[in-house]
Amino acid sequence: MANIPIPYGSVIIRATGSFLGKHAYIAMNLKASVIGMFYIGPIPKLAPSPALVQTRFQIAEINLASAPRWPRLSLGMKGAAVANLQMALAQLGYLPIAYGRKISPLTPSGVRQAPAASWHWHWQYQTTPATLKALWSRNQYSVVTEGAVMQFQYQNGLTMTGMATPKLFDRISYDMTHNLRNRQGYSYVLVQKHIPETLTLWFDGSTVTSLTNTGIPQSPTPDGTTPVYLRYLSQDMSGVNPWGVPYNDPGVPYVSYFNGGDAIHGFVRAAYGFPQSLGCVELPVQAARIAWNYIHYGTLVTVIN
């Protein structure tokens, strides 16, 4: 197998483990994340190529079966790893909460250790909506954590699953080490279906409210909270209404999908503030343009009756 370039500061590890066969040499960074396997077979002389000659390295021997690994976390899970993930996301600006002091960059072993009981948290903004507060649960992977993970994944070019994977933990640790914070701010959307219907956008402590339209009784907008997962600056929308009549609306602007086929978007109507759509949350086009600039991937949208 051909050699690969090995980043400066890596540790060249002779690894053992049943899945490796006899043995292998693996390039790993100092956080114990595998960069790449560059040799499998008999133990080589450690100067067979310029890639090795030009790289400073150390030799260590471990058993990968016993090496600490990042956990995998998803909606509904609880525990110390979730708590440390939340603290890291908050420190990087992906949650609207703050802790009394900073934590060190996460490690595969440290992430499983319970934070000290003295580590208190508080809401960053006095104007935090009560509906958002009700969704938060420390030490539990709730939809608030899921949305923050999605925003982090999008900003860092990771697959946007909402789940905490080893790749996500690797990147969080890197961002904590280099103080790379959320570039977009934190936003939250509350849609209230009592008449007149309104959409309130909360962004880093500030709010703006607009009249809106939700779904008609034959195609209502469901209650609940879900994160924005797909966005289009403009999209052609077509389908069949509840009465079997096809529709085609070209160039619908400022589209943010948050629950299946339901999206927040601009739409021209004679009036706003009562059910008129087929499930989407419609805004006047000018209001939708403003909202588009503050709604991001992972932004939570709460719909209440």
The 8 nearest C-alpha neighbors of each residue, nearest first, counted from 0:
[[1, 38, 2, 37, 39, 36, 40, 3],
 [2, 0, 3, 37, 38, 36, 48, 39],
 [1, 3, 37, 0, 4, 38, 50, 48],
 [2, 4, 37, 5, 1, 50, 35, 36],
 [5, 3, 50, 6, 2, 51, 54, 37],
 [4, 6, 3, 7, 26, 50, 9, 54],
 [7, 5, 9, 8, 4, 54, 28, 26],
 [8, 6, 9, 54, 55, 5, 56, 10],
 [7, 9, 6, 10, 56, 55, 28, 29],
 [10, 8, 28, 27, 7, 6, 56, 26],
 [9, 11, 57, 27, 56, 12, 26, 28],
 [12, 10, 26, 58, 57, 25, 56, 9],
 [13, 11, 59, 25, 24, 60, 58, 14],
 [12, 14, 24, 60, 23, 59, 25, 61],
 [15, 13, 61, 23, 62, 12, 22, 60],
 [16, 14, 62, 22, 63, 19, 61, 13],
 [15, 17, 19, 18, 63, 62, 64, 14],
 [16, 18, 19, 20, 15, 21, 64, 22],
 [17, 19, 16, 20, 15, 21, 22, 64],
 [20, 18, 17, 16, 22, 21, 15, 23],
 [19, 21, 18, 17, 22, 16, 15, 23],
 [22, 20, 19, 40, 23, 15, 41, 17],
 [23, 21, 15, 19, 20, 14, 40, 39],
 [24, 22, 39, 14, 38, 13, 25, 40],
 [23, 25, 13, 38, 12, 14, 36, 37],
 [24, 26, 36, 12, 11, 35, 37, 27],
 [27, 25, 11, 34, 35, 10, 36, 33],
 [28, 26, 33, 34, 32, 10, 9, 31],
 [27, 29, 9, 30, 31, 32, 10, 34],
 [28, 30, 31, 9, 27, 10, 8, 32],
 [29, 31, 28, 32, 106, 27, 107, 169],
 [32, 30, 29, 28, 27, 33, 107, 106],
 [33, 31, 27, 30, 28, 34, 169, 29],
 [32, 34, 27, 35, 26, 31, 28, 25],
 [35, 33, 27, 26, 32, 28, 36, 25],
 [34, 36, 26, 33, 25, 37, 27, 3],
 [35, 37, 25, 38, 26, 24, 34, 23],
 [38, 36, 2, 3, 25, 35, 24, 1],
 [39, 37, 24, 23, 0, 36, 40, 2],
 [38, 40, 23, 22, 24, 37, 41, 0],
 [41, 39, 42, 22, 23, 38, 21, 43],
 [40, 42, 43, 39, 22, 21, 23, 38],
 [41, 43, 40, 44, 23, 22, 24, 39],
 [44, 42, 45, 41, 47, 40, 38, 46],
 [43, 45, 46, 47, 42, 41, 48, 51],
 [44, 46, 43, 47, 51, 52, 48, 42],
 [47, 45, 52, 48, 51, 44, 49, 43],
 [48, 46, 45, 44, 51, 49, 52, 43],
 [47, 49, 50, 51, 46, 52, 2, 45],
 [50, 48, 52, 51, 53, 47, 46, 54],
 [51, 49, 48, 4, 53, 52, 54, 5],
 [50, 52, 54, 49, 53, 48, 46, 47],
 [51, 53, 49, 46, 54, 50, 48, 47],
 [54, 52, 51, 50, 49, 55, 48, 7],
 [55, 53, 51, 52, 7, 56, 50, 5],
 [56, 54, 7, 53, 8, 57, 52, 51],
 [57, 55, 10, 54, 11, 9, 8, 58],
 [56, 58, 10, 11, 59, 55, 9, 12],
 [59, 57, 11, 12, 10, 56, 60, 13],
 [58, 60, 12, 13, 57, 61, 11, 10],
 [59, 61, 13, 12, 14, 58, 62, 15],
 [62, 60, 14, 63, 59, 15, 13, 12],
 [61, 63, 15, 64, 14, 65, 16, 66],
 [64, 62, 66, 65, 16, 61, 14, 15],
 [63, 65, 62, 66, 16, 15, 17, 67],
 [66, 64, 63, 62, 67, 61, 68, 16],
 [65, 67, 63, 64, 68, 62, 61, 31],
 [68, 66, 107, 108, 65, 69, 63, 64],
 [67, 69, 107, 66, 70, 108, 165, 31],
 [68, 70, 107, 165, 71, 168, 67, 164],
 [71, 69, 72, 68, 165, 164, 80, 107],
 [70, 72, 164, 163, 165, 69, 73, 162],
 [73, 71, 163, 162, 70, 76, 164, 74],
 [72, 74, 162, 76, 163, 75, 140, 71],
 [73, 75, 140, 76, 141, 145, 142, 72],
 [74, 76, 140, 141, 73, 139, 77, 142],
 [77, 75, 140, 74, 139, 73, 72, 78],
 [78, 76, 139, 138, 81, 140, 75, 79],
 [79, 77, 81, 138, 80, 82, 139, 76],
 [78, 80, 113, 82, 81, 111, 112, 83],
 [81, 79, 111, 110, 83, 82, 78, 84],
 [80, 82, 84, 138, 79, 78, 83, 77],
 [81, 83, 138, 79, 85, 80, 84, 86],
 [84, 82, 86, 80, 85, 81, 110, 87],
 [83, 85, 81, 87, 82, 86, 80, 88],
 [86, 84, 88, 82, 83, 87, 89, 81],
 [87, 85, 83, 89, 84, 88, 90, 82],
 [86, 88, 90, 84, 89, 85, 83, 91],
 [89, 87, 85, 91, 93, 90, 86, 94],
 [90, 88, 94, 92, 86, 91, 87, 93],
 [89, 91, 87, 88, 92, 86, 101, 97],
 [90, 92, 180, 88, 89, 93, 181, 87],
 [93, 91, 89, 181, 90, 94, 180, 88],
 [92, 94, 88, 147, 89, 91, 181, 185],
 [93, 95, 89, 96, 92, 88, 147, 185],
 [96, 94, 123, 122, 185, 89, 93, 97],
 [97, 95, 122, 123, 94, 121, 89, 120],
 [96, 98, 120, 121, 123, 89, 122, 99],
 [99, 97, 120, 100, 119, 121, 118, 96],
 [98, 100, 119, 120, 118, 97, 101, 121],
 [101, 99, 98, 102, 118, 97, 119, 90],
 [102, 100, 103, 90, 98, 99, 86, 87],
 [101, 103, 104, 100, 87, 86, 90, 105],
 [102, 104, 105, 101, 175, 176, 87, 172],
 [105, 103, 172, 175, 176, 102, 106, 173],
 [104, 106, 172, 110, 103, 109, 107, 171],
 [105, 107, 109, 108, 110, 104, 30, 172],
 [108, 106, 69, 68, 67, 110, 109, 105],
 [109, 107, 106, 110, 67, 111, 68, 112],
 [110, 108, 106, 112, 111, 107, 105, 80],
 [109, 111, 80, 112, 108, 107, 106, 105],
 [112, 110, 80, 109, 79, 108, 113, 107],
 [113, 111, 109, 110, 79, 114, 80, 108],
 [112, 114, 79, 111, 115, 80, 82, 83],
 [115, 113, 116, 112, 79, 118, 83, 82],
 [114, 116, 117, 118, 113, 119, 112, 79],
 [115, 117, 118, 114, 119, 113, 120, 82],
 [118, 116, 115, 119, 114, 99, 120, 98],
 [119, 117, 116, 115, 99, 120, 98, 114],
 [120, 118, 117, 98, 99, 121, 116, 97],
 [119, 121, 98, 97, 99, 96, 118, 122],
 [122, 120, 97, 96, 123, 98, 119, 99],
 [121, 123, 96, 124, 95, 97, 125, 120],
 [122, 124, 96, 95, 97, 121, 125, 127],
 [123, 125, 126, 204, 122, 127, 203, 95],
 [124, 126, 127, 123, 122, 204, 128, 121],
 [125, 127, 124, 204, 128, 205, 206, 129],
 [126, 128, 124, 125, 129, 204, 131, 132],
 [129, 127, 131, 130, 126, 132, 201, 187],
 [130, 128, 132, 131, 133, 127, 126, 134],
 [129, 131, 133, 128, 132, 134, 301, 189],
 [132, 130, 134, 128, 133, 129, 135, 127],
 [133, 131, 129, 134, 135, 130, 128, 127],
 [132, 134, 130, 131, 135, 129, 136, 128],
 [133, 135, 131, 132, 143, 136, 130, 142],
 [136, 134, 132, 133, 143, 137, 141, 131],
 [135, 137, 139, 138, 141, 134, 140, 133],
 [136, 138, 139, 82, 135, 85, 140, 81],
 [137, 139, 82, 81, 78, 77, 136, 79],
 [140, 138, 77, 137, 136, 141, 76, 81],
 [139, 141, 74, 75, 76, 144, 77, 81],
 [142, 140, 143, 144, 139, 74, 75, 145],
 [141, 143, 145, 144, 146, 140, 74, 225],
 [144, 142, 146, 141, 145, 135, 147, 134],
 [143, 145, 147, 141, 142, 146, 140, 148],
 [146, 144, 142, 161, 148, 143, 147, 149],
 [145, 147, 297, 149, 143, 148, 144, 226],
 [148, 146, 144, 150, 93, 149, 145, 297],
 [147, 149, 151, 145, 161, 146, 150, 152],
 [150, 148, 161, 297, 152, 146, 151, 147],
 [149, 151, 297, 147, 153, 296, 152, 148],
 [152, 150, 148, 154, 149, 153, 155, 147],
 [153, 151, 157, 149, 155, 150, 159, 154],
 [152, 154, 150, 156, 155, 151, 157, 159],
 [153, 155, 151, 152, 156, 150, 157, 181],
 [156, 154, 152, 153, 157, 151, 170, 150],
 [155, 157, 153, 154, 152, 158, 159, 151],
 [158, 156, 152, 155, 159, 153, 167, 154],
 [157, 159, 160, 152, 156, 153, 149, 161],
 [160, 158, 152, 149, 161, 157, 153, 228],
 [161, 159, 162, 158, 149, 152, 163, 148],
 [160, 162, 149, 145, 148, 159, 146, 163],
 [163, 161, 73, 160, 72, 164, 145, 148],
 [162, 164, 72, 71, 167, 73, 161, 168],
 [163, 165, 71, 167, 166, 162, 168, 72],
 [164, 166, 168, 69, 167, 169, 70, 71],
 [167, 165, 169, 164, 168, 170, 157, 163],
 [166, 168, 164, 170, 165, 169, 163, 171],
 [167, 169, 171, 165, 170, 166, 172, 164],
 [170, 168, 166, 172, 167, 171, 165, 173],
 [169, 171, 173, 167, 172, 168, 174, 166],
 [172, 170, 168, 174, 173, 169, 175, 167],
 [171, 173, 104, 175, 105, 169, 170, 174],
 [172, 174, 170, 176, 171, 175, 169, 177],
 [175, 173, 179, 171, 177, 176, 178, 172],
 [174, 176, 178, 172, 104, 173, 177, 171],
 [175, 177, 173, 174, 178, 104, 172, 179],
 [176, 178, 174, 175, 179, 173, 172, 180],
 [179, 177, 175, 174, 176, 180, 91, 173],
 [180, 178, 174, 177, 175, 91, 181, 176],
 [181, 179, 91, 92, 178, 182, 174, 93],
 [180, 182, 92, 183, 93, 91, 184, 179],
 [183, 181, 180, 184, 154, 92, 179, 93],
 [184, 182, 181, 185, 295, 293, 186, 154],
 [183, 185, 182, 181, 203, 186, 92, 202],
 [186, 184, 203, 202, 93, 95, 183, 94],
 [185, 187, 202, 201, 298, 294, 293, 203],
 [186, 188, 201, 299, 298, 200, 300, 202],
 [187, 189, 200, 300, 199, 301, 299, 201],
 [188, 190, 301, 199, 198, 300, 302, 191],
 [191, 189, 198, 302, 197, 301, 303, 199],
 [192, 190, 303, 197, 196, 193, 304, 302],
 [193, 191, 196, 304, 303, 194, 190, 197],
 [192, 194, 196, 191, 195, 304, 197, 273],
 [195, 193, 196, 273, 192, 272, 197, 191],
 [194, 196, 272, 193, 273, 197, 210, 192],
 [195, 197, 272, 192, 194, 193, 211, 273],
 [198, 196, 210, 211, 191, 209, 190, 195],
 [197, 199, 190, 209, 208, 189, 211, 210],
 [200, 198, 208, 189, 207, 188, 201, 190],
 [199, 201, 188, 207, 206, 187, 208, 202],
 [202, 200, 206, 187, 186, 205, 188, 199],
 [201, 203, 186, 205, 204, 185, 206, 200],
 [204, 202, 185, 205, 184, 186, 201, 124],
 [203, 205, 124, 202, 126, 201, 127, 206],
 [206, 204, 202, 201, 203, 207, 126, 200],
 [207, 205, 201, 200, 202, 199, 208, 204],
 [206, 208, 200, 199, 201, 209, 205, 198],
 [209, 207, 199, 198, 200, 197, 206, 210],
 [210, 208, 198, 197, 211, 199, 286, 207],
 [211, 209, 197, 272, 271, 196, 198, 282],
 [210, 212, 272, 197, 282, 271, 196, 281],
 [213, 211, 281, 274, 273, 272, 280, 275],
 [214, 212, 274, 280, 276, 279, 278, 220],
 [215, 213, 278, 219, 276, 277, 220, 274],
 [214, 216, 274, 219, 218, 275, 217, 276],
 [217, 215, 219, 218, 214, 274, 220, 277],
 [216, 218, 215, 219, 241, 214, 277, 242],
 [219, 217, 277, 215, 216, 214, 278, 220],
 [220, 218, 214, 278, 216, 215, 221, 217],
 [219, 221, 278, 214, 213, 279, 222, 218],
 [222, 220, 219, 223, 302, 278, 303, 258],
 [223, 221, 302, 303, 220, 304, 224, 301],
 [222, 224, 302, 301, 221, 303, 225, 300],
 [225, 223, 301, 300, 302, 299, 226, 222],
 [224, 226, 300, 299, 257, 258, 223, 227],
 [227, 225, 299, 297, 298, 257, 146, 300],
 [226, 228, 257, 297, 296, 298, 256, 229],
 [227, 229, 296, 257, 256, 226, 297, 230],
 [230, 228, 256, 255, 227, 296, 231, 257],
 [231, 229, 255, 254, 256, 232, 228, 296],
 [232, 230, 254, 233, 234, 253, 255, 229],
 [231, 233, 253, 252, 254, 230, 234, 291],
 [234, 232, 252, 231, 250, 251, 253, 254],
 [235, 233, 250, 251, 236, 231, 252, 249],
 [234, 236, 249, 250, 248, 251, 237, 233],
 [237, 235, 248, 247, 249, 234, 251, 238],
 [238, 236, 247, 246, 248, 235, 239, 245],
 [237, 239, 246, 245, 240, 247, 236, 244],
 [238, 240, 245, 244, 243, 246, 241, 237],
 [239, 241, 242, 243, 244, 245, 238, 246],
 [242, 240, 243, 217, 239, 218, 244, 277],
 [243, 241, 240, 244, 239, 245, 217, 218],
 [242, 244, 240, 241, 239, 245, 238, 246],
 [243, 245, 239, 240, 242, 246, 241, 238],
 [246, 244, 239, 238, 240, 243, 247, 237],
 [247, 245, 237, 238, 239, 244, 248, 240],
 [246, 248, 237, 236, 249, 238, 245, 235],
 [247, 249, 236, 235, 237, 251, 246, 250],
 [250, 248, 235, 251, 236, 247, 234, 237],
 [249, 251, 235, 234, 233, 252, 248, 236],
 [250, 252, 234, 233, 249, 235, 265, 248],
 [253, 251, 233, 265, 232, 254, 250, 264],
 [252, 254, 232, 264, 291, 233, 265, 287],
 [253, 255, 264, 231, 230, 263, 252, 232],
 [256, 254, 230, 262, 263, 229, 227, 257],
 [257, 255, 262, 229, 227, 261, 228, 230],
 [256, 258, 227, 226, 262, 228, 225, 261],
 [259, 257, 261, 260, 256, 225, 262, 227],
 [258, 260, 261, 257, 256, 262, 228, 225],
 [259, 261, 258, 262, 256, 279, 257, 278],
 [262, 260, 279, 258, 259, 278, 256, 257],
 [263, 261, 256, 279, 255, 257, 280, 264],
 [262, 264, 280, 255, 254, 281, 279, 256],
 [265, 263, 254, 253, 281, 287, 282, 252],
 [264, 266, 284, 282, 287, 252, 283, 281],
 [267, 265, 281, 284, 283, 282, 268, 264],
 [266, 268, 283, 284, 265, 269, 282, 281],
 [269, 267, 270, 266, 271, 283, 282, 281],
 [268, 270, 267, 271, 283, 266, 272, 275],
 [271, 269, 268, 272, 273, 267, 283, 212],
 [272, 270, 211, 210, 212, 273, 268, 269],
 [271, 273, 196, 195, 211, 210, 212, 194],
 [272, 274, 212, 196, 195, 271, 194, 275],
 [275, 273, 213, 215, 212, 214, 276, 272],
 [276, 274, 215, 214, 212, 213, 273, 277],
 [277, 275, 214, 278, 213, 279, 215, 274],
 [276, 278, 214, 218, 279, 215, 219, 275],
 [279, 277, 214, 220, 219, 276, 218, 261],
 [278, 280, 261, 262, 276, 213, 277, 281],
 [281, 279, 263, 213, 212, 262, 264, 211],
 [280, 282, 212, 264, 211, 265, 266, 263],
 [283, 281, 265, 211, 287, 266, 284, 264],
 [282, 284, 286, 265, 285, 266, 287, 267],
 [285, 283, 265, 287, 286, 266, 282, 288],
 [284, 286, 288, 287, 283, 289, 265, 282],
 [285, 287, 289, 283, 288, 284, 282, 290],
 [288, 286, 284, 265, 290, 285, 289, 282],
 [287, 289, 285, 291, 286, 290, 284, 253],
 [290, 288, 286, 287, 291, 292, 285, 293],
 [289, 291, 287, 293, 292, 288, 294, 286],
 [292, 290, 288, 294, 289, 293, 253, 287],
 [291, 293, 290, 289, 294, 288, 295, 287],
 [294, 292, 290, 291, 295, 186, 202, 289],
 [295, 293, 291, 292, 298, 290, 186, 296],
 [296, 294, 298, 297, 293, 227, 150, 186],
 [295, 297, 227, 150, 228, 298, 149, 153],
 [296, 298, 146, 150, 226, 149, 227, 295],
 [299, 297, 226, 227, 295, 296, 187, 186],
 [298, 300, 226, 187, 225, 297, 188, 146],
 [299, 301, 188, 224, 225, 189, 226, 187],
 [302, 300, 224, 189, 223, 190, 188, 299],
 [301, 303, 190, 222, 223, 191, 189, 224],
 [304, 302, 222, 191, 192, 190, 301, 223],
 [303, 192, 193, 191, 222, 302, 190, 221]]
